[in-house]
Amino acid sequence: MATIGDNELKSRFSLCDEEIKQLHIDSQAYESGEWPEGETVVVGRPSLFGSRMKSITYRDTEDEVRRMDERAESLSMSRSDYLRYLVRKDLEG
């Protein structure tokens, strides 16, 4: 992974020497697995289901995807919500 130097951090992000020093300390702690509990900031929208989400994917034919989308729309659902509903219904079963 490419890293940027202190001078680039100063010019690109308008950081002072103290902020750059803290970034180095924080990155070393993170890389070594010593990141303090409760100090991690999760970026993105809040969890919809109370726990972390993981993406899953699979490939299907254009016709099947079209049919999924049509069925999801008829139920006023997104494709993801429709597929999530079907999987959960099956797993309850």
C-alpha positions in Angstrom: 0.0 0.0 0.0 1.4 3.4 -0.9 1.8 5.9 1.9 2.1 9.6 1.8 4.7 11.6 3.5 4.4 14.2 6.2 4.8 17.1 3.8 2.0 15.8 1.6 -0.2 15.4 4.7 0.5 19.0 5.6 -0.2 20.4 2.1 -3.1 18.1 1.1 -5.0 18.0 4.4 -3.7 21.2 6.1 -2.4 19.2 9.1 0.0 20.6 11.7 3.1 18.7 13.0 1.2 17.7 16.2 -1.7 16.2 14.2 0.7 14.3 12.0 2.5 13.0 15.0 -0.8 11.8 16.5 -1.7 10.1 13.2 1.6 8.1 13.3 0.9 7.1 16.9 -2.7 6.1 16.1 -1.7 4.1 12.9 1.0 2.2 14.8 -1.5 1.3 17.5 -4.1 0.2 14.9 -1.6 -1.8 12.9 -0.4 -3.7 16.0 -3.9 -4.5 17.1 -3.7 -2.2 20.1 -6.5 0.1 19.1 -8.4 1.1 22.3 -11.9 -0.3 22.8 -14.5 2.3 22.1 -12.3 4.5 20.0 -13.2 3.1 16.6 -15.5 5.2 14.4 -17.6 3.2 12.0 -18.3 5.2 8.9 -21.5 4.6 7.0 -25.2 4.3 7.7 -26.3 2.8 11.0 -26.9 -0.9 11.2 -30.4 -1.9 10.0 -30.5 -5.2 11.9 -28.5 -4.5 15.1 -25.3 -6.2 14.0 -22.6 -5.8 11.4 -23.6 -6.7 7.9 -21.7 -8.8 5.4 -22.2 -8.7 1.7 -23.0 -11.8 -0.2 -23.2 -12.0 -4.0 -24.0 -14.5 -6.7 -24.5 -14.4 -10.4 -27.7 -15.2 -12.2 -29.1 -14.8 -15.7 -30.5 -11.4 -16.8 -34.0 -13.0 -17.1 -33.9 -14.3 -13.6 -32.7 -11.0 -12.2 -35.5 -9.2 -14.1 -38.0 -11.6 -12.6 -36.6 -11.0 -9.1 -36.9 -7.3 -9.6 -40.4 -7.5 -10.9 -41.5 -9.6 -8.0 -39.7 -7.4 -5.4 -41.4 -4.3 -7.0 -44.8 -6.0 -6.8 -44.2 -6.4 -3.0 -42.9 -2.8 -2.7 -39.4 -4.3 -1.8 -35.9 -3.8 -3.0 -34.2 -6.7 -4.6 -32.0 -7.1 -1.4 -35.0 -6.9 0.9 -36.8 -9.5 -1.2 -33.9 -11.9 -1.3 -33.2 -11.4 2.5 -36.9 -12.1 3.1 -36.8 -15.4 1.1 -33.6 -16.6 2.8 -34.9 -15.9 6.3 -38.2 -17.5 5.5 -36.4 -20.6 4.4 -34.1 -20.7 7.4 -37.1 -20.5 9.8 -38.5 -23.5 8.2 
